[in-house]
Amino acid sequence: MSIPTLAEQLVHWRSWIGRTEQRGDLVTAAPLHALAATLDRDDPEPLPGADVPPLAHWLYFLPAARARDIGPDGHPQRGGFLPPVPLPRRMWAGGRLDFHHPLQVGDEITRRSRIAHVDAKAGRSGPLVFVTVRHEISNARGLAVAEEHDIVYREAPAPDAPAPAAQPAQTAPGDASFAREIVPDPVLLFRYSALTFNGHRIHYDRRYVTEVEGYPGLIVHGPLIATLLADLLRRERPQARLRHFAFTALRPVFDIHRFHVCGRDDGSSTYALWARDHTGQLAMRAEARTA
């Protein structure tokens, strides 16, 4: 039996486009209180009716795969809602979000998800498969958050090959208006994994991430870096309300080095945000628009 080509597999995976899923949840205060502590914020306790900060909706609608359905990397097995891409490495590559109005503590919320796009190409380290999922999160006041979430799948590198960055290195901008140093110790990574019920072993299992995936240290979650960028803007412009946020992960950040989250006021309520690793390279870039 011949092995299907990438193009043939892509035809099958694209049959998932348009597939939908709906989930419900309740906005409770405890995860928000724990996130504020994780981000080292001195926020008041989130009482009923308090606004959920930008990107904290990622603390809800958490996956709850049974233990027997978890793969060797700590992720749930493939298939179901997402296409059954067999490539073993999965990364959160970026996203685009529009905030229509805040979610609030006590809200009953609904997330409607749809597979919007599936594509594939041959990369330098082997095939890459790209899946975009669109989420719409609503409460009693209507659509609150519209999000497009980009996932990239790739092959595992050979045992003696260096783990590649997602994209070639780019020097981070040097004209930040404000910045904050982040110490990505294992406690920070563990707490964020716990908050998001993320079992991916690259964030907490040092032996796995170094010996199996070939990285030099624990990998800082892409969503955590994005959250730190949004949090930086909240610290510097506390009165601004985030309306749009787009981010792209460019290269991994590890717990063995400090990094910086940076921002620049580009005028007209638009901000350039980025994460700079310890070598001065761009790890994530983002854009924020506020009201």
DAGI-V177547 format. One record per residue. N is the residue number from 1. RES is the residue in three letters. D_CENTER is the distance of its C-alpha to the mean C-alpha in Angstrom with 2 decimals. Layout:
# DAGI-V177547
n=<N/N>
res=<RES/RES>
d_center=<D_CENTER/D_CENTER>
This chain:
# DAGI-V177547
n=<1/2/3/4/5/6/7/8/9/10/11/12/13/14/15/16/17/18/19/20/21/22/23/24/25/26/27/28/29/30/31/32/33/34/35/36/37/38/39/40/41/42/43/44/45/46/47/48/49/50/51/52/53/54/55/56/57/58/59/60/61/62/63/64/65/66/67/68/69/70/71/72/73/74/75/76/77/78/79/80/81/82/83/84/85/86/87/88/89/90/91/92/93/94/95/96/97/98/99/100/101/102/103/104/105/106/107/108/109/110/111/112/113/114/115/116/117/118/119/120/121/122/123/124/125/126/127/128/129/130/131/132/133/134/135/136/137/138/139/140/141/142/143/144/145/146/147/148/149/150/151/152/153/154/155/156/157/158/159/160/161/162/163/164/165/166/167/168/169/170/171/172/173/174/175/176/177/178/179/180/181/182/183/184/185/186/187/188/189/190/191/192/193/194/195/196/197/198/199/200/201/202/203/204/205/206/207/208/209/210/211/212/213/214/215/216/217/218/219/220/221/222/223/224/225/226/227/228/229/230/231/232/233/234/235/236/237/238/239/240/241/242/243/244/245/246/247/248/249/250/251/252/253/254/255/256/257/258/259/260/261/262/263/264/265/266/267/268/269/270/271/272/273/274/275/276/277/278/279/280/281/282/283/284/285/286/287/288/289/290/291>
res=<MET/SER/ILE/PRO/THR/LEU/ALA/GLU/GLN/LEU/VAL/HIS/TRP/ARG/SER/TRP/ILE/GLY/ARG/THR/GLU/GLN/ARG/GLY/ASP/LEU/VAL/THR/ALA/ALA/PRO/LEU/HIS/ALA/LEU/ALA/ALA/THR/LEU/ASP/ARG/ASP/ASP/PRO/GLU/PRO/LEU/PRO/GLY/ALA/ASP/VAL/PRO/PRO/LEU/ALA/HIS/TRP/LEU/TYR/PHE/LEU/PRO/ALA/ALA/ARG/ALA/ARG/ASP/ILE/GLY/PRO/ASP/GLY/HIS/PRO/GLN/ARG/GLY/GLY/PHE/LEU/PRO/PRO/VAL/PRO/LEU/PRO/ARG/ARG/MET/TRP/ALA/GLY/GLY/ARG/LEU/ASP/PHE/HIS/HIS/PRO/LEU/GLN/VAL/GLY/ASP/GLU/ILE/THR/ARG/ARG/SER/ARG/ILE/ALA/HIS/VAL/ASP/ALA/LYS/ALA/GLY/ARG/SER/GLY/PRO/LEU/VAL/PHE/VAL/THR/VAL/ARG/HIS/GLU/ILE/SER/ASN/ALA/ARG/GLY/LEU/ALA/VAL/ALA/GLU/GLU/HIS/ASP/ILE/VAL/TYR/ARG/GLU/ALA/PRO/ALA/PRO/ASP/ALA/PRO/ALA/PRO/ALA/ALA/GLN/PRO/ALA/GLN/THR/ALA/PRO/GLY/ASP/ALA/SER/PHE/ALA/ARG/GLU/ILE/VAL/PRO/ASP/PRO/VAL/LEU/LEU/PHE/ARG/TYR/SER/ALA/LEU/THR/PHE/ASN/GLY/HIS/ARG/ILE/HIS/TYR/ASP/ARG/ARG/TYR/VAL/THR/GLU/VAL/GLU/GLY/TYR/PRO/GLY/LEU/ILE/VAL/HIS/GLY/PRO/LEU/ILE/ALA/THR/LEU/LEU/ALA/ASP/LEU/LEU/ARG/ARG/GLU/ARG/PRO/GLN/ALA/ARG/LEU/ARG/HIS/PHE/ALA/PHE/THR/ALA/LEU/ARG/PRO/VAL/PHE/ASP/ILE/HIS/ARG/PHE/HIS/VAL/CYS/GLY/ARG/ASP/ASP/GLY/SER/SER/THR/TYR/ALA/LEU/TRP/ALA/ARG/ASP/HIS/THR/GLY/GLN/LEU/ALA/MET/ARG/ALA/GLU/ALA/ARG/THR/ALA>
d_center=<38.44/36.53/32.81/30.95/29.84/26.30/27.67/29.18/26.07/24.13/26.79/26.10/22.30/22.83/24.88/21.69/21.10/21.99/21.36/20.32/19.31/19.90/19.07/20.34/19.59/21.17/19.68/21.09/21.48/20.88/17.04/17.17/19.95/18.15/15.03/17.60/19.32/16.31/15.76/19.57/20.42/23.88/23.12/25.72/25.21/23.48/26.50/26.84/26.20/23.91/21.05/17.46/15.67/13.03/9.49/11.39/11.70/8.65/11.51/13.58/14.20/13.18/14.15/17.53/18.74/22.12/22.71/24.75/21.99/19.59/19.57/20.47/16.98/16.20/14.26/16.33/18.80/18.35/20.14/20.55/18.29/16.30/18.77/20.18/19.05/20.76/18.98/17.86/14.83/11.51/8.42/5.08/7.10/6.40/7.61/10.68/11.71/15.32/16.55/20.08/21.02/19.60/19.11/21.54/22.32/24.54/23.21/23.26/20.28/19.71/16.77/18.07/15.94/17.35/16.84/17.39/17.60/18.15/19.42/20.34/21.99/23.60/21.82/23.41/22.29/22.91/21.59/18.11/16.99/14.60/13.67/12.61/12.44/13.70/13.50/16.27/16.50/20.07/22.38/26.17/26.01/24.30/21.05/18.82/15.36/14.89/11.50/10.99/7.98/8.74/9.10/11.54/14.14/16.76/19.81/20.33/22.25/25.87/26.66/28.15/25.64/23.24/19.53/18.73/16.19/14.20/16.55/19.77/19.82/20.22/21.84/20.00/22.02/24.71/25.41/23.02/24.54/22.71/20.58/19.65/19.74/17.19/18.52/15.78/18.24/17.81/18.39/15.38/13.16/15.26/15.14/11.38/11.53/14.50/13.19/10.51/13.08/11.01/13.88/12.46/15.26/13.88/12.70/16.17/18.79/20.23/22.90/20.68/18.24/21.30/23.85/22.07/19.12/21.07/18.80/20.58/18.56/15.67/12.30/10.19/6.65/4.39/2.92/6.67/7.83/6.78/8.46/11.21/11.86/12.34/14.34/16.40/17.43/18.42/20.51/22.20/22.69/22.91/24.92/22.62/20.75/17.48/18.09/15.63/12.39/11.12/9.03/9.30/8.56/12.20/13.07/12.14/13.08/15.22/16.74/20.16/19.95/19.27/17.26/17.40/15.40/17.76/18.78/21.70/23.50/24.35/26.58/26.74/23.86/21.42/19.45/18.03/15.35/14.33/13.67/16.79/17.29/20.65/22.35/21.65/19.29/16.41/13.07/10.92/12.65/12.24/14.89/15.76/18.81/20.56/23.66>
